[in-house]
Amino acid sequence: MSTNTLIERPEQRPEVIDEILTTLKRYDVSVIKDLEDYLFDQYENGFSDLNSNLALLKLYELSDETSVERQDSTIKILVKGLIQFTSSDFTLYLHLLPPYIFSTKNEYTERIQGLVQLYELLISNKFDQFLAKNKETSLVDEKSVKLIEETFQNNKNAKFIIGEPASEEVPVNKLSKVVGQLLQN
């Protein structure tokens, strides 16, 4: 089931990052490097800090500078969101990306659009198709795929995943009977 990862403080979070996130430094572009280094630490050590990653994306939004490093960091953040696909992390990250990401075609935007397609496969309970698409695109590294697979296996029967769309109509009286039985239990 989905958890609220925004309020969780990872035990691995250093005090300097905690200070950034709990003070006005959160809006100071001079801390971008600290947050990027922390993102690299998250990526290497297999944990995620939603609050920190959102702050980094927000600072990218406030800063005019663009670079390959920032693009790579954004991709890493989105992969962290894919690993946590049972929560809203991925979609929260997407909301902080500039709108041109979905209307422009270049290598960077195509990578992000590909990650969105992978996310849609995961939340549609299509893990085999996710693996095939990722093999074709190589957007998610093997270590992250293993973490995604763990999340998928632990949640494959969760109610938030819709395996198949409804394929038949159900009469209202039958539906109300079933719902009534569920409410009694």
Buried (B, 14 or more C-beta within 10 A) or exposed (E): EBEEBEEBEBEBBEEEBBEBBEEEBBEEEEBBEBBBEBBEBBBEEEBBBBBBBBBBBBBBEEEEEEEEEBBBBBBBBBBBBBBBBBBBBBEBBBEBBEEEBEEEEEEBBBBBBBBBBBBBBBBBBBBEBBBEBBEEBEBBEEEBBEBBBEBBEEBEEEEEBEEEEEEEEEEEEEEEEEEEEEEEE
